[in-house]
Amino acid sequence: MKINWHSDTKLSSNELDNRIQFEFDFRQKMTRFLVRNSIFDGCEDFACYVFDYFVDDKTIVISADTPEPFYSNLKNKWHLFNAE
């Protein structure tokens, strides 16, 4: 799993720690989600999944860099992830 950080602001040490924790929590939640929903088929190490992390907004979205069919499979269930 790759997460690209995007930020336009300089973060304080405390803010950076907070954003790192946010990414860590996302990785754990996404890993559980991929396993539970069998979305990882053919990508057992999750390296096929790429996300864009908009640090200033604390928003993570599926990156267009995620190859098919992984992008479409996850996109179709993304609403379920956000509901958890």
N, CA, C and O atoms as a Maestro MAE file, in Angstrom:
{
 s_m_m2io_version
 :::
 2.0.0
}

f_m_ct {
 s_m_title
 :::
 protein
 m_atom[336] {
  # First column is atom index #
  i_m_mmod_type
  r_m_x_coord
  r_m_y_coord
  r_m_z_coord
  i_m_residue_number
  s_m_chain_name
  s_m_pdb_residue_name
  s_m_pdb_atom_name
  i_m_atomic_number
  :::
  1 25 0.854 -1.160 0.000 1 A "MET " " N  " 7
  2 3 0.000 0.000 0.000 1 A "MET " " CA " 6
  3 2 0.905 1.230 0.000 1 A "MET " " C  " 6
  4 15 1.827 1.352 0.806 1 A "MET " " O  " 8
  5 25 0.610 2.128 -0.926 2 A "LYS " " N  " 7
  6 3 1.384 3.361 -1.007 2 A "LYS " " CA " 6
  7 2 0.452 4.533 -0.760 2 A "LYS " " C  " 6
  8 15 -0.665 4.579 -1.276 2 A "LYS " " O  " 8
  9 25 0.928 5.477 0.038 3 A "ILE " " N  " 7
  10 3 0.138 6.664 0.315 3 A "ILE " " CA " 6
  11 2 0.980 7.884 -0.015 3 A "ILE " " C  " 6
  12 15 2.023 8.127 0.592 3 A "ILE " " O  " 8
  13 25 0.496 8.655 -1.006 4 A "ASN " " N  " 7
  14 3 1.170 9.881 -1.431 4 A "ASN " " CA " 6
  15 2 0.663 11.049 -0.593 4 A "ASN " " C  " 6
  16 15 -0.537 11.322 -0.550 4 A "ASN " " O  " 8
  17 25 1.577 11.724 0.061 5 A "TRP " " N  " 7
  18 3 1.207 12.881 0.868 5 A "TRP " " CA " 6
  19 2 1.175 14.129 -0.007 5 A "TRP " " C  " 6
  20 15 2.077 14.366 -0.810 5 A "TRP " " O  " 8
  21 25 0.104 14.932 0.167 6 A "HIS " " N  " 7
  22 3 -0.038 16.214 -0.537 6 A "HIS " " CA " 6
  23 2 -0.323 17.270 0.529 6 A "HIS " " C  " 6
  24 15 -1.290 17.157 1.283 6 A "HIS " " O  " 8
  25 25 0.524 18.293 0.585 7 A "SER " " N  " 7
  26 3 0.322 19.353 1.571 7 A "SER " " CA " 6
  27 2 0.862 20.667 1.029 7 A "SER " " C  " 6
  28 15 1.880 20.704 0.339 7 A "SER " " O  " 8
  29 25 0.158 21.741 1.356 8 A "ASP " " N  " 7
  30 3 0.585 23.082 0.966 8 A "ASP " " CA " 6
  31 2 1.066 23.900 2.160 8 A "ASP " " C  " 6
  32 15 1.447 25.061 2.008 8 A "ASP " " O  " 8
  33 25 1.048 23.299 3.338 9 A "THR " " N  " 7
  34 3 1.429 24.045 4.537 9 A "THR " " CA " 6
  35 2 2.566 23.349 5.271 9 A "THR " " C  " 6
  36 15 2.780 22.144 5.139 9 A "THR " " O  " 8
  37 25 3.278 24.140 6.038 10 A "LYS " " N  " 7
  38 3 4.333 23.594 6.884 10 A "LYS " " CA " 6
  39 2 3.683 23.197 8.213 10 A "LYS " " C  " 6
  40 15 3.034 24.011 8.869 10 A "LYS " " O  " 8
  41 25 3.869 21.946 8.591 11 A "LEU " " N  " 7
  42 3 3.236 21.426 9.801 11 A "LEU " " CA " 6
  43 2 4.189 21.510 10.984 11 A "LEU " " C  " 6
  44 15 5.395 21.303 10.847 11 A "LEU " " O  " 8
  45 25 3.627 21.816 12.144 12 A "SER " " N  " 7
  46 3 4.417 21.782 13.364 12 A "SER " " CA " 6
  47 2 4.709 20.324 13.704 12 A "SER " " C  " 6
  48 15 4.107 19.416 13.131 12 A "SER " " O  " 8
  49 25 5.599 20.110 14.605 13 A "SER " " N  " 7
  50 3 5.953 18.755 15.017 13 A "SER " " CA " 6
  51 2 4.731 18.003 15.537 13 A "SER " " C  " 6
  52 15 4.540 16.828 15.220 13 A "SER " " O  " 8
  53 25 3.915 18.669 16.323 14 A "ASN " " N  " 7
  54 3 2.709 18.060 16.878 14 A "ASN " " CA " 6
  55 2 1.705 17.725 15.772 14 A "ASN " " C  " 6
  56 15 1.111 16.647 15.778 14 A "ASN " " O  " 8
  57 25 1.516 18.648 14.824 15 A "GLU " " N  " 7
  58 3 0.601 18.403 13.711 15 A "GLU " " CA " 6
  59 2 1.095 17.244 12.846 15 A "GLU " " C  " 6
  60 15 0.303 16.415 12.396 15 A "GLU " " O  " 8
  61 25 2.399 17.194 12.618 16 A "LEU " " N  " 7
  62 3 2.968 16.113 11.830 16 A "LEU " " CA " 6
  63 2 2.752 14.765 12.514 16 A "LEU " " C  " 6
  64 15 2.381 13.788 11.864 16 A "LEU " " O  " 8
  65 25 2.984 14.713 13.823 17 A "ASP " " N  " 7
  66 3 2.726 13.485 14.575 17 A "ASP " " CA " 6
  67 2 1.269 13.055 14.441 17 A "ASP " " C  " 6
  68 15 0.967 11.872 14.286 17 A "ASP " " O  " 8
  69 25 0.378 14.034 14.503 18 A "ASN " " N  " 7
  70 3 -1.052 13.761 14.368 18 A "ASN " " CA " 6
  71 2 -1.381 13.202 12.985 18 A "ASN " " C  " 6
  72 15 -2.163 12.258 12.871 18 A "ASN " " O  " 8
  73 25 -0.791 13.774 11.934 19 A "ARG " " N  " 7
  74 3 -1.043 13.311 10.564 19 A "ARG " " CA " 6
  75 2 -0.449 11.925 10.325 19 A "ARG " " C  " 6
  76 15 -1.038 11.112 9.612 19 A "ARG " " O  " 8
  77 25 0.700 11.655 10.912 20 A "ILE " " N  " 7
  78 3 1.303 10.325 10.800 20 A "ILE " " CA " 6
  79 2 0.408 9.288 11.466 20 A "ILE " " C  " 6
  80 15 0.209 8.200 10.927 20 A "ILE " " O  " 8
  81 25 -0.124 9.618 12.620 21 A "GLN " " N  " 7
  82 3 -1.039 8.707 13.313 21 A "GLN " " CA " 6
  83 2 -2.302 8.479 12.484 21 A "GLN " " C  " 6
  84 15 -2.818 7.364 12.423 21 A "GLN " " O  " 8
  85 25 -2.790 9.532 11.853 22 A "PHE " " N  " 7
  86 3 -3.972 9.420 11.000 22 A "PHE " " CA " 6
  87 2 -3.707 8.434 9.858 22 A "PHE " " C  " 6
  88 15 -4.548 7.588 9.555 22 A "PHE " " O  " 8
  89 25 -2.536 8.548 9.227 23 A "GLU " " N  " 7
  90 3 -2.180 7.615 8.151 23 A "GLU " " CA " 6
  91 2 -2.058 6.192 8.684 23 A "GLU " " C  " 6
  92 15 -2.547 5.252 8.056 23 A "GLU " " O  " 8
  93 25 -1.420 6.028 9.821 24 A "PHE " " N  " 7
  94 3 -1.263 4.702 10.425 24 A "PHE " " CA " 6
  95 2 -2.626 4.068 10.697 24 A "PHE " " C  " 6
  96 15 -2.841 2.895 10.392 24 A "PHE " " O  " 8
  97 25 -3.535 4.838 11.267 25 A "ASP " " N  " 7
  98 3 -4.890 4.339 11.546 25 A "ASP " " CA " 6
  99 2 -5.616 3.965 10.248 25 A "ASP " " C  " 6
  100 15 -6.322 2.959 10.188 25 A "ASP " " O  " 8
  101 25 -5.431 4.789 9.216 26 A "PHE " " N  " 7
  102 3 -6.035 4.489 7.913 26 A "PHE " " CA " 6
  103 2 -5.504 3.172 7.373 26 A "PHE " " C  " 6
  104 15 -6.282 2.340 6.905 26 A "PHE " " O  " 8
  105 25 -4.196 2.969 7.428 27 A "ARG " " N  " 7
  106 3 -3.589 1.732 6.913 27 A "ARG " " CA " 6
  107 2 -4.176 0.500 7.616 27 A "ARG " " C  " 6
  108 15 -4.484 -0.502 6.969 27 A "ARG " " O  " 8
  109 25 -4.326 0.583 8.919 28 A "GLN " " N  " 7
  110 3 -4.897 -0.548 9.660 28 A "GLN " " CA " 6
  111 2 -6.340 -0.808 9.240 28 A "GLN " " C  " 6
  112 15 -6.726 -1.946 8.974 28 A "GLN " " O  " 8
  113 25 -7.122 0.249 9.186 29 A "LYS " " N  " 7
  114 3 -8.532 0.123 8.825 29 A "LYS " " CA " 6
  115 2 -8.679 -0.378 7.386 29 A "LYS " " C  " 6
  116 15 -9.510 -1.245 7.116 29 A "LYS " " O  " 8
  117 25 -7.875 0.163 6.458 30 A "MET " " N  " 7
  118 3 -7.961 -0.252 5.051 30 A "MET " " CA " 6
  119 2 -7.538 -1.702 4.886 30 A "MET " " C  " 6
  120 15 -8.158 -2.430 4.111 30 A "MET " " O  " 8
  121 25 -6.517 -2.139 5.579 31 A "THR " " N  " 7
  122 3 -6.074 -3.530 5.489 31 A "THR " " CA " 6
  123 2 -7.185 -4.466 5.933 31 A "THR " " C  " 6
  124 15 -7.473 -5.455 5.259 31 A "THR " " O  " 8
  125 25 -7.812 -4.159 7.067 32 A "ARG " " N  " 7
  126 3 -8.933 -4.982 7.538 32 A "ARG " " CA " 6
  127 2 -10.073 -4.977 6.522 32 A "ARG " " C  " 6
  128 15 -10.685 -6.015 6.267 32 A "ARG " " O  " 8
  129 25 -10.356 -3.821 5.950 33 A "PHE " " N  " 7
  130 3 -11.432 -3.687 4.969 33 A "PHE " " CA " 6
  131 2 -11.153 -4.523 3.723 33 A "PHE " " C  " 6
  132 15 -12.042 -5.222 3.236 33 A "PHE " " O  " 8
  133 25 -9.934 -4.458 3.207 34 A "LEU " " N  " 7
  134 3 -9.580 -5.219 2.009 34 A "LEU " " CA " 6
  135 2 -9.695 -6.720 2.257 34 A "LEU " " C  " 6
  136 15 -10.166 -7.459 1.392 34 A "LEU " " O  " 8
  137 25 -9.271 -7.165 3.423 35 A "VAL " " N  " 7
  138 3 -9.341 -8.588 3.748 35 A "VAL " " CA " 6
  139 2 -10.795 -9.033 3.919 35 A "VAL " " C  " 6
  140 15 -11.199 -10.058 3.370 35 A "VAL " " O  " 8
  141 25 -11.573 -8.269 4.673 36 A "ARG " " N  " 7
  142 3 -12.975 -8.633 4.925 36 A "ARG " " CA " 6
  143 2 -13.814 -8.680 3.660 36 A "ARG " " C  " 6
  144 15 -14.734 -9.490 3.548 36 A "ARG " " O  " 8
  145 25 -13.497 -7.810 2.706 37 A "ASN " " N  " 7
  146 3 -14.307 -7.708 1.499 37 A "ASN " " CA " 6
  147 2 -13.675 -8.399 0.294 37 A "ASN " " C  " 6
  148 15 -14.155 -8.262 -0.831 37 A "ASN " " O  " 8
  149 25 -12.605 -9.136 0.534 38 A "SER " " N  " 7
  150 3 -11.909 -9.887 -0.525 38 A "SER " " CA " 6
  151 2 -11.585 -9.024 -1.738 38 A "SER " " C  " 6
  152 15 -11.672 -9.487 -2.875 38 A "SER " " O  " 8
  153 25 -11.218 -7.793 -1.502 39 A "ILE " " N  " 7
  154 3 -10.883 -6.869 -2.584 39 A "ILE " " CA " 6
  155 2 -9.413 -7.034 -2.976 39 A "ILE " " C  " 6
  156 15 -8.994 -6.560 -4.032 39 A "ILE " " O  " 8
  157 25 -8.654 -7.686 -2.149 40 A "PHE " " N  " 7
  158 3 -7.211 -7.783 -2.371 40 A "PHE " " CA " 6
  159 2 -6.828 -8.918 -3.305 40 A "PHE " " C  " 6
  160 15 -5.642 -9.112 -3.572 40 A "PHE " " O  " 8
  161 25 -7.797 -9.673 -3.810 41 A "ASP " " N  " 7
  162 3 -7.510 -10.817 -4.680 41 A "ASP " " CA " 6
  163 2 -6.515 -10.428 -5.766 41 A "ASP " " C  " 6
  164 15 -6.738 -9.478 -6.517 41 A "ASP " " O  " 8
  165 25 -5.417 -11.170 -5.841 42 A "GLY " " N  " 7
  166 3 -4.389 -10.917 -6.832 42 A "GLY " " CA " 6
  167 2 -3.365 -9.888 -6.411 42 A "GLY " " C  " 6
  168 15 -2.441 -9.572 -7.160 42 A "GLY " " O  " 8
  169 25 -3.531 -9.369 -5.215 43 A "CYS " " N  " 7
  170 3 -2.592 -8.364 -4.696 43 A "CYS " " CA " 6
  171 2 -2.430 -8.596 -3.195 43 A "CYS " " C  " 6
  172 15 -2.785 -7.749 -2.376 43 A "CYS " " O  " 8
  173 25 -1.890 -9.755 -2.861 44 A "GLU " " N  " 7
  174 3 -1.844 -10.184 -1.469 44 A "GLU " " CA " 6
  175 2 -1.015 -9.279 -0.555 44 A "GLU " " C  " 6
  176 15 -1.275 -9.228 0.647 44 A "GLU " " O  " 8
  177 25 -0.027 -8.569 -1.095 45 A "ASP " " N  " 7
  178 3 0.780 -7.698 -0.236 45 A "ASP " " CA " 6
  179 2 0.261 -6.254 -0.215 45 A "ASP " " C  " 6
  180 15 0.872 -5.387 0.411 45 A "ASP " " O  " 8
  181 25 -0.859 -5.992 -0.893 46 A "PHE " " N  " 7
  182 3 -1.527 -4.689 -0.942 46 A "PHE " " CA " 6
  183 2 -0.724 -3.612 -1.663 46 A "PHE " " C  " 6
  184 15 -1.102 -2.441 -1.628 46 A "PHE " " O  " 8
  185 25 0.376 -3.983 -2.315 47 A "ALA " " N  " 7
  186 3 1.205 -3.007 -3.025 47 A "ALA " " CA " 6
  187 2 0.485 -2.402 -4.229 47 A "ALA " " C  " 6
  188 15 0.902 -1.360 -4.734 47 A "ALA " " O  " 8
  189 25 -0.570 -3.030 -4.687 48 A "CYS " " N  " 7
  190 3 -1.318 -2.543 -5.849 48 A "CYS " " CA " 6
  191 2 -2.184 -1.323 -5.518 48 A "CYS " " C  " 6
  192 15 -2.662 -0.632 -6.418 48 A "CYS " " O  " 8
  193 25 -2.376 -1.070 -4.252 49 A "TYR " " N  " 7
  194 3 -3.274 0.004 -3.841 49 A "TYR " " CA " 6
  195 2 -2.493 1.264 -3.525 49 A "TYR " " C  " 6
  196 15 -1.565 1.261 -2.716 49 A "TYR " " O  " 8
  197 25 -2.896 2.355 -4.191 50 A "VAL " " N  " 7
  198 3 -2.249 3.647 -4.012 50 A "VAL " " CA " 6
  199 2 -3.323 4.648 -3.591 50 A "VAL " " C  " 6
  200 15 -4.427 4.667 -4.136 50 A "VAL " " O  " 8
  201 25 -2.978 5.468 -2.620 51 A "PHE " " N  " 7
  202 3 -3.909 6.463 -2.098 51 A "PHE " " CA " 6
  203 2 -3.248 7.833 -2.092 51 A "PHE " " C  " 6
  204 15 -2.027 7.949 -1.994 51 A "PHE " " O  " 8
  205 25 -4.068 8.862 -2.197 52 A "ASP " " N  " 7
  206 3 -3.608 10.239 -2.081 52 A "ASP " " CA " 6
  207 2 -4.117 10.788 -0.755 52 A "ASP " " C  " 6
  208 15 -5.316 10.779 -0.476 52 A "ASP " " O  " 8
  209 25 -3.182 11.262 0.050 53 A "TYR " " N  " 7
  210 3 -3.490 11.794 1.380 53 A "TYR " " CA " 6
  211 2 -3.348 13.299 1.319 53 A "TYR " " C  " 6
  212 15 -2.240 13.819 1.195 53 A "TYR " " O  " 8
  213 25 -4.467 14.002 1.404 54 A "PHE " " N  " 7
  214 3 -4.470 15.453 1.436 54 A "PHE " " CA " 6
  215 2 -4.359 15.859 2.901 54 A "PHE " " C  " 6
  216 15 -5.343 15.978 3.631 54 A "PHE " " O  " 8
  217 25 -3.126 16.060 3.277 55 A "VAL " " N  " 7
  218 3 -2.739 16.212 4.681 55 A "VAL " " CA " 6
  219 2 -3.463 17.373 5.350 55 A "VAL " " C  " 6
  220 15 -3.913 17.246 6.489 55 A "VAL " " O  " 8
  221 25 -3.579 18.492 4.664 56 A "ASP " " N  " 7
  222 3 -4.186 19.676 5.267 56 A "ASP " " CA " 6
  223 2 -5.640 19.443 5.650 56 A "ASP " " C  " 6
  224 15 -6.126 20.007 6.630 56 A "ASP " " O  " 8
  225 25 -6.338 18.608 4.873 57 A "ASP " " N  " 7
  226 3 -7.748 18.304 5.142 57 A "ASP " " CA " 6
  227 2 -7.955 16.985 5.874 57 A "ASP " " C  " 6
  228 15 -9.074 16.650 6.261 57 A "ASP " " O  " 8
  229 25 -6.857 16.229 6.065 58 A "LYS " " N  " 7
  230 3 -6.934 14.880 6.635 58 A "LYS " " CA " 6
  231 2 -7.930 14.028 5.840 58 A "LYS " " C  " 6
  232 15 -8.820 13.386 6.399 58 A "LYS " " O  " 8
  233 25 -7.746 14.046 4.523 59 A "THR " " N  " 7
  234 3 -8.603 13.302 3.609 59 A "THR " " CA " 6
  235 2 -7.744 12.349 2.798 59 A "THR " " C  " 6
  236 15 -6.687 12.729 2.293 59 A "THR " " O  " 8
  237 25 -8.200 11.107 2.674 60 A "ILE " " N  " 7
  238 3 -7.495 10.109 1.874 60 A "ILE " " CA " 6
  239 2 -8.466 9.579 0.830 60 A "ILE " " C  " 6
  240 15 -9.596 9.201 1.142 60 A "ILE " " O  " 8
  241 25 -8.000 9.558 -0.426 61 A "VAL " " N  " 7
  242 3 -8.809 9.067 -1.539 61 A "VAL " " CA " 6
  243 2 -8.007 8.034 -2.330 61 A "VAL " " C  " 6
  244 15 -6.782 7.978 -2.227 61 A "VAL " " O  " 8
  245 25 -8.697 7.227 -3.110 62 A "ILE " " N  " 7
  246 3 -8.043 6.253 -3.972 62 A "ILE " " CA " 6
  247 2 -7.337 7.018 -5.078 62 A "ILE " " C  " 6
  248 15 -7.939 7.868 -5.735 62 A "ILE " " O  " 8
  249 25 -6.080 6.720 -5.281 63 A "SER " " N  " 7
  250 3 -5.304 7.406 -6.310 63 A "SER " " CA " 6
  251 2 -5.575 6.806 -7.684 63 A "SER " " C  " 6
  252 15 -5.808 5.605 -7.819 63 A "SER " " O  " 8
  253 25 -5.541 7.654 -8.687 64 A "ALA " " N  " 7
  254 3 -5.664 7.182 -10.066 64 A "ALA " " CA " 6
  255 2 -4.461 6.320 -10.449 64 A "ALA " " C  " 6
  256 15 -4.493 5.641 -11.475 64 A "ALA " " O  " 8
  257 25 -3.405 6.338 -9.643 65 A "ASP " " N  " 7
  258 3 -2.232 5.494 -9.876 65 A "ASP " " CA " 6
  259 2 -2.482 4.030 -9.521 65 A "ASP " " C  " 6
  260 15 -1.658 3.171 -9.834 65 A "ASP " " O  " 8
  261 25 -3.602 3.738 -8.877 66 A "THR " " N  " 7
  262 3 -3.959 2.355 -8.566 66 A "THR " " CA " 6
  263 2 -4.336 1.660 -9.874 66 A "THR " " C  " 6
  264 15 -5.233 2.123 -10.579 66 A "THR " " O  " 8
  265 25 -3.667 0.559 -10.206 67 A "PRO " " N  " 7
  266 3 -3.952 -0.109 -11.478 67 A "PRO " " CA " 6
  267 2 -5.306 -0.828 -11.469 67 A "PRO " " C  " 6
  268 15 -5.839 -1.193 -10.421 67 A "PRO " " O  " 8
  269 25 -5.827 -1.012 -12.660 68 A "GLU " " N  " 7
  270 3 -7.041 -1.812 -12.827 68 A "GLU " " CA " 6
  271 2 -6.674 -3.284 -12.705 68 A "GLU " " C  " 6
  272 15 -5.551 -3.649 -13.051 68 A "GLU " " O  " 8
  273 25 -7.550 -4.129 -12.240 69 A "PRO " " N  " 7
  274 3 -8.924 -3.897 -11.802 69 A "PRO " " CA " 6
  275 2 -9.023 -3.472 -10.344 69 A "PRO " " C  " 6
  276 15 -10.125 -3.302 -9.821 69 A "PRO " " O  " 8
  277 25 -7.878 -3.300 -9.683 70 A "PHE " " N  " 7
  278 3 -7.889 -2.972 -8.253 70 A "PHE " " CA " 6
  279 2 -8.583 -1.635 -7.982 70 A "PHE " " C  " 6
  280 15 -9.325 -1.493 -7.010 70 A "PHE " " O  " 8
  281 25 -8.329 -0.657 -8.859 71 A "TYR " " N  " 7
  282 3 -8.955 0.650 -8.694 71 A "TYR " " CA " 6
  283 2 -10.482 0.524 -8.714 71 A "TYR " " C  " 6
  284 15 -11.160 0.984 -7.795 71 A "TYR " " O  " 8
  285 25 -11.013 -0.095 -9.757 72 A "SER " " N  " 7
  286 3 -12.476 -0.215 -9.898 72 A "SER " " CA " 6
  287 2 -13.100 -1.057 -8.794 72 A "SER " " C  " 6
  288 15 -14.167 -0.718 -8.282 72 A "SER " " O  " 8
  289 25 -12.448 -2.141 -8.427 73 A "ASN " " N  " 7
  290 3 -12.987 -2.993 -7.359 73 A "ASN " " CA " 6
  291 2 -13.095 -2.239 -6.042 73 A "ASN " " C  " 6
  292 15 -14.096 -2.349 -5.335 73 A "ASN " " O  " 8
  293 25 -12.065 -1.478 -5.720 74 A "LEU " " N  " 7
  294 3 -12.102 -0.711 -4.474 74 A "LEU " " CA " 6
  295 2 -13.060 0.468 -4.590 74 A "LEU " " C  " 6
  296 15 -13.791 0.767 -3.646 74 A "LEU " " O  " 8
  297 25 -13.062 1.128 -5.720 75 A "LYS " " N  " 7
  298 3 -13.950 2.277 -5.930 75 A "LYS " " CA " 6
  299 2 -15.417 1.872 -5.745 75 A "LYS " " C  " 6
  300 15 -16.211 2.627 -5.184 75 A "LYS " " O  " 8
  301 25 -15.764 0.679 -6.220 76 A "ASN " " N  " 7
  302 3 -17.144 0.199 -6.100 76 A "ASN " " CA " 6
  303 2 -17.560 -0.055 -4.658 76 A "ASN " " C  " 6
  304 15 -18.752 -0.055 -4.350 76 A "ASN " " O  " 8
  305 25 -16.595 -0.270 -3.773 77 A "LYS " " N  " 7
  306 3 -16.926 -0.541 -2.365 77 A "LYS " " CA " 6
  307 2 -16.460 0.582 -1.433 77 A "LYS " " C  " 6
  308 15 -16.571 0.455 -0.214 77 A "LYS " " O  " 8
  309 25 -15.950 1.659 -1.984 78 A "TRP " " N  " 7
  310 3 -15.407 2.763 -1.201 78 A "TRP " " CA " 6
  311 2 -16.444 3.328 -0.222 78 A "TRP " " C  " 6
  312 15 -16.103 3.701 0.901 78 A "TRP " " O  " 8
  313 25 -17.686 3.386 -0.645 79 A "HIS " " N  " 7
  314 3 -18.754 3.920 0.226 79 A "HIS " " CA " 6
  315 2 -18.900 3.049 1.479 79 A "HIS " " C  " 6
  316 15 -19.242 3.558 2.546 79 A "HIS " " O  " 8
  317 25 -18.648 1.762 1.360 80 A "LEU " " N  " 7
  318 3 -18.721 0.867 2.524 80 A "LEU " " CA " 6
  319 2 -17.577 1.144 3.505 80 A "LEU " " C  " 6
  320 15 -17.754 1.070 4.721 80 A "LEU " " O  " 8
  321 25 -16.421 1.458 2.963 81 A "PHE " " N  " 7
  322 3 -15.267 1.782 3.819 81 A "PHE " " CA " 6
  323 2 -15.539 3.056 4.600 81 A "PHE " " C  " 6
  324 15 -15.272 3.127 5.799 81 A "PHE " " O  " 8
  325 25 -16.063 4.046 3.927 82 A "ASN " " N  " 7
  326 3 -16.338 5.321 4.596 82 A "ASN " " CA " 6
  327 2 -17.461 5.222 5.610 82 A "ASN " " C  " 6
  328 15 -17.569 6.067 6.499 82 A "ASN " " O  " 8
  329 25 -18.302 4.198 5.488 83 A "ALA " " N  " 7
  330 3 -19.409 4.018 6.435 83 A "ALA " " CA " 6
  331 2 -18.955 3.308 7.718 83 A "ALA " " C  " 6
  332 15 -19.665 3.320 8.723 83 A "ALA " " O  " 8
  333 25 -17.772 2.695 7.677 84 A "GLU " " N  " 7
  334 3 -17.297 1.957 8.870 84 A "GLU " " CA " 6
  335 2 -16.847 2.900 9.946 84 A "GLU " " C  " 6
  336 15 -16.419 2.461 11.013 84 A "GLU " " O  " 8
  :::
 }
 m_bond[335] {
  # First column is bond index #
  i_m_from
  i_m_to
  i_m_order
  :::
  1 1 2 1
  2 2 3 1
  3 3 4 2
  4 3 5 1
  5 5 6 1
  6 6 7 1
  7 7 8 2
  8 7 9 1
  9 9 10 1
  10 10 11 1
  11 11 12 2
  12 11 13 1
  13 13 14 1
  14 14 15 1
  15 15 16 2
  16 15 17 1
  17 17 18 1
  18 18 19 1
  19 19 20 2
  20 19 21 1
  21 21 22 1
  22 22 23 1
  23 23 24 2
  24 23 25 1
  25 25 26 1
  26 26 27 1
  27 27 28 2
  28 27 29 1
  29 29 30 1
  30 30 31 1
  31 31 32 2
  32 31 33 1
  33 33 34 1
  34 34 35 1
  35 35 36 2
  36 35 37 1
  37 37 38 1
  38 38 39 1
  39 39 40 2
  40 39 41 1
  41 41 42 1
  42 42 43 1
  43 43 44 2
  44 43 45 1
  45 45 46 1
  46 46 47 1
  47 47 48 2
  48 47 49 1
  49 49 50 1
  50 50 51 1
  51 51 52 2
  52 51 53 1
  53 53 54 1
  54 54 55 1
  55 55 56 2
  56 55 57 1
  57 57 58 1
  58 58 59 1
  59 59 60 2
  60 59 61 1
  61 61 62 1
  62 62 63 1
  63 63 64 2
  64 63 65 1
  65 65 66 1
  66 66 67 1
  67 67 68 2
  68 67 69 1
  69 69 70 1
  70 70 71 1
  71 71 72 2
  72 71 73 1
  73 73 74 1
  74 74 75 1
  75 75 76 2
  76 75 77 1
  77 77 78 1
  78 78 79 1
  79 79 80 2
  80 79 81 1
  81 81 82 1
  82 82 83 1
  83 83 84 2
  84 83 85 1
  85 85 86 1
  86 86 87 1
  87 87 88 2
  88 87 89 1
  89 89 90 1
  90 90 91 1
  91 91 92 2
  92 91 93 1
  93 93 94 1
  94 94 95 1
  95 95 96 2
  96 95 97 1
  97 97 98 1
  98 98 99 1
  99 99 100 2
  100 99 101 1
  101 101 102 1
  102 102 103 1
  103 103 104 2
  104 103 105 1
  105 105 106 1
  106 106 107 1
  107 107 108 2
  108 107 109 1
  109 109 110 1
  110 110 111 1
  111 111 112 2
  112 111 113 1
  113 113 114 1
  114 114 115 1
  115 115 116 2
  116 115 117 1
  117 117 118 1
  118 118 119 1
  119 119 120 2
  120 119 121 1
  121 121 122 1
  122 122 123 1
  123 123 124 2
  124 123 125 1
  125 125 126 1
  126 126 127 1
  127 127 128 2
  128 127 129 1
  129 129 130 1
  130 130 131 1
  131 131 132 2
  132 131 133 1
  133 133 134 1
  134 134 135 1
  135 135 136 2
  136 135 137 1
  137 137 138 1
  138 138 139 1
  139 139 140 2
  140 139 141 1
  141 141 142 1
  142 142 143 1
  143 143 144 2
  144 143 145 1
  145 145 146 1
  146 146 147 1
  147 147 148 2
  148 147 149 1
  149 149 150 1
  150 150 151 1
  151 151 152 2
  152 151 153 1
  153 153 154 1
  154 154 155 1
  155 155 156 2
  156 155 157 1
  157 157 158 1
  158 158 159 1
  159 159 160 2
  160 159 161 1
  161 161 162 1
  162 162 163 1
  163 163 164 2
  164 163 165 1
  165 165 166 1
  166 166 167 1
  167 167 168 2
  168 167 169 1
  169 169 170 1
  170 170 171 1
  171 171 172 2
  172 171 173 1
  173 173 174 1
  174 174 175 1
  175 175 176 2
  176 175 177 1
  177 177 178 1
  178 178 179 1
  179 179 180 2
  180 179 181 1
  181 181 182 1
  182 182 183 1
  183 183 184 2
  184 183 185 1
  185 185 186 1
  186 186 187 1
  187 187 188 2
  188 187 189 1
  189 189 190 1
  190 190 191 1
  191 191 192 2
  192 191 193 1
  193 193 194 1
  194 194 195 1
  195 195 196 2
  196 195 197 1
  197 197 198 1
  198 198 199 1
  199 199 200 2
  200 199 201 1
  201 201 202 1
  202 202 203 1
  203 203 204 2
  204 203 205 1
  205 205 206 1
  206 206 207 1
  207 207 208 2
  208 207 209 1
  209 209 210 1
  210 210 211 1
  211 211 212 2
  212 211 213 1
  213 213 214 1
  214 214 215 1
  215 215 216 2
  216 215 217 1
  217 217 218 1
  218 218 219 1
  219 219 220 2
  220 219 221 1
  221 221 222 1
  222 222 223 1
  223 223 224 2
  224 223 225 1
  225 225 226 1
  226 226 227 1
  227 227 228 2
  228 227 229 1
  229 229 230 1
  230 230 231 1
  231 231 232 2
  232 231 233 1
  233 233 234 1
  234 234 235 1
  235 235 236 2
  236 235 237 1
  237 237 238 1
  238 238 239 1
  239 239 240 2
  240 239 241 1
  241 241 242 1
  242 242 243 1
  243 243 244 2
  244 243 245 1
  245 245 246 1
  246 246 247 1
  247 247 248 2
  248 247 249 1
  249 249 250 1
  250 250 251 1
  251 251 252 2
  252 251 253 1
  253 253 254 1
  254 254 255 1
  255 255 256 2
  256 255 257 1
  257 257 258 1
  258 258 259 1
  259 259 260 2
  260 259 261 1
  261 261 262 1
  262 262 263 1
  263 263 264 2
  264 263 265 1
  265 265 266 1
  266 266 267 1
  267 267 268 2
  268 267 269 1
  269 269 270 1
  270 270 271 1
  271 271 272 2
  272 271 273 1
  273 273 274 1
  274 274 275 1
  275 275 276 2
  276 275 277 1
  277 277 278 1
  278 278 279 1
  279 279 280 2
  280 279 281 1
  281 281 282 1
  282 282 283 1
  283 283 284 2
  284 283 285 1
  285 285 286 1
  286 286 287 1
  287 287 288 2
  288 287 289 1
  289 289 290 1
  290 290 291 1
  291 291 292 2
  292 291 293 1
  293 293 294 1
  294 294 295 1
  295 295 296 2
  296 295 297 1
  297 297 298 1
  298 298 299 1
  299 299 300 2
  300 299 301 1
  301 301 302 1
  302 302 303 1
  303 303 304 2
  304 303 305 1
  305 305 306 1
  306 306 307 1
  307 307 308 2
  308 307 309 1
  309 309 310 1
  310 310 311 1
  311 311 312 2
  312 311 313 1
  313 313 314 1
  314 314 315 1
  315 315 316 2
  316 315 317 1
  317 317 318 1
  318 318 319 1
  319 319 320 2
  320 319 321 1
  321 321 322 1
  322 322 323 1
  323 323 324 2
  324 323 325 1
  325 325 326 1
  326 326 327 1
  327 327 328 2
  328 327 329 1
  329 329 330 1
  330 330 331 1
  331 331 332 2
  332 331 333 1
  333 333 334 1
  334 334 335 1
  335 335 336 2
  :::
 }
}
